[in-house]
Structures are given as structure tokens and as C-alpha cells.
Amino acid sequence: MVENPYLDEGRVGVGESIPYPDGSFDLVFADNVLEHLPDPARVFAEVARVLRPGGVLLGKTPNKWRYVPLIAQLTPHAFHRWVVRWRGRASDDVFPTGYRANSRADIAR
């Protein structure tokens, strides 16, 4: 991302510490990220900090009650890494899932 010639600017950070000032964005988009958050409340607080008044967090994430997340929750992380390696992807491109912000009730909480 940092070396992408098509970006005007890029910074590397984590959801609990977004490297931008307060009120920097109208939109924050999380694409298949929410299922990996160990502490969603901290990340949501940080997103709220960098959003301008009226800004929006848009999240695309699997519903933890669908069959793929249910299976993922029942299998160990090492198995996920093995499947990804078997399919030809780098196993370090697989992140632990907690599904702590992947249902309407979880998000409301």
C-alpha cells in the first residue's frame, strides 16, 4: 500500500491507533476486518475519533451465524493456515478470527 503509485497518501496503522488526526474522514470502510478484531469497542472508538461529525463507518463482514463462519469458529487457526497453503496462498495471510462484531446484537453492544 505504501508503494502504490496510484495513492496520494498512505499510512500503516492498526484499528486501535489510526494514524490520522481527529475528524479526518467522512467515511471509514472495513472490508473483511471486523471478524478479526480482538477488542471491537476500542477500534470503534478510534474510528469515531477520526470520523467527522455525520461520518459513516461502513463494514463488510461475514455474519457469524452463517455456515462458513460457524465452521471457522469450530476449527483451529492452524487448520485455516493449512487450507490456505493448500490453495496456494501464503499462510501468513490468514488472521485469527473472533467474530466479536459480526452480528446485529454484537454491533449494538
C-alpha positions as CSV (number, residue, x, y, z in Angstrom):
1,M,0.0,0.0,0.0
2,V,2.8,2.4,0.9
3,E,4.4,1.9,-2.5
4,N,1.2,2.1,-4.5
5,P,1.8,4.8,-7.2
6,Y,-1.9,5.5,-7.6
7,L,-2.4,6.7,-4.0
8,D,-1.9,10.3,-3.0
9,E,-1.1,9.2,0.6
10,G,-1.0,6.0,2.6
11,R,-0.1,5.2,6.2
12,V,0.2,1.9,8.1
13,G,-1.6,1.6,11.4
14,V,-3.9,-0.6,13.4
15,G,-7.6,-0.1,14.2
16,E,-6.9,0.7,17.8
17,S,-4.5,3.5,16.8
18,I,-5.4,5.1,13.4
19,P,-2.5,7.5,12.4
20,Y,-4.7,10.4,11.4
21,P,-6.0,13.5,13.3
22,D,-9.5,13.7,14.8
23,G,-12.2,14.3,12.3
24,S,-10.2,13.4,9.2
25,F,-12.7,11.3,7.3
26,D,-16.3,11.3,6.1
27,L,-16.1,7.5,5.6
28,V,-14.2,4.6,7.1
29,F,-14.5,1.3,5.3
30,A,-13.7,-2.0,6.9
31,D,-13.6,-4.8,4.3
32,N,-13.5,-8.2,5.9
33,V,-11.8,-6.8,9.0
34,L,-14.4,-6.9,11.8
35,E,-14.3,-10.6,12.3
36,H,-10.6,-10.3,13.3
37,L,-10.9,-7.6,16.0
38,P,-9.9,-8.8,19.4
39,D,-11.5,-5.6,21.0
40,P,-14.1,-4.1,18.7
41,A,-15.1,-1.4,21.2
42,R,-11.6,0.1,21.1
43,V,-11.5,0.0,17.3
44,F,-15.0,1.6,17.0
45,A,-14.0,4.3,19.5
46,E,-10.9,5.1,17.4
47,V,-12.9,5.1,14.2
48,A,-15.4,7.5,15.8
49,R,-12.4,9.8,16.7
50,V,-11.2,10.0,13.1
51,L,-14.7,10.4,11.6
52,R,-16.0,13.9,11.0
53,P,-19.5,14.7,12.5
54,G,-22.0,12.8,10.5
55,G,-19.3,10.5,9.2
56,V,-20.0,6.8,8.5
57,L,-18.3,3.5,9.3
58,L,-19.2,1.0,6.5
59,G,-18.3,-2.6,7.3
60,K,-18.4,-5.6,5.1
61,T,-18.0,-8.8,7.2
62,P,-19.5,-12.3,7.4
63,N,-22.4,-12.8,9.7
64,K,-21.1,-15.2,12.4
65,W,-24.3,-17.2,12.2
66,R,-23.8,-18.3,8.6
67,Y,-22.3,-21.7,7.8
68,V,-18.8,-20.6,6.8
69,P,-18.1,-18.6,10.0
70,L,-19.7,-21.3,12.1
71,I,-17.3,-23.9,10.6
72,A,-14.4,-21.4,11.0
73,Q,-15.3,-21.0,14.7
74,L,-15.2,-24.7,15.2
75,T,-11.8,-25.3,13.6
76,P,-8.4,-24.3,14.9
77,H,-6.4,-21.5,13.3
78,A,-3.7,-23.9,12.2
79,F,-6.3,-25.7,10.0
80,H,-7.2,-22.4,8.3
81,R,-3.5,-21.7,7.6
82,W,-3.1,-25.3,6.2
83,V,-6.1,-24.8,3.9
84,V,-4.8,-21.5,2.6
85,R,-1.3,-23.0,1.9
86,W,-3.0,-26.0,0.2
87,R,-4.9,-23.5,-2.1
88,G,-1.6,-21.8,-3.0
89,R,-1.7,-18.6,-0.8
90,A,0.8,-17.6,1.8
91,S,-0.2,-18.9,5.2
92,D,0.8,-15.7,6.9
93,D,-2.1,-14.1,5.0
94,V,-4.5,-15.8,7.4
95,F,-5.5,-13.9,10.6
96,P,-7.2,-15.3,13.7
97,T,-11.0,-14.7,13.8
98,G,-13.0,-14.0,16.9
99,Y,-16.3,-12.9,15.4
100,R,-16.9,-10.4,18.2
101,A,-18.5,-7.8,15.9
102,N,-20.3,-10.0,13.4
103,S,-24.0,-10.0,14.3
104,R,-26.5,-7.2,14.9
105,A,-26.5,-7.9,18.6
106,D,-22.7,-7.8,18.8
107,I,-22.6,-4.5,16.9
108,A,-25.4,-3.0,19.0
109,R,-23.5,-3.9,22.2
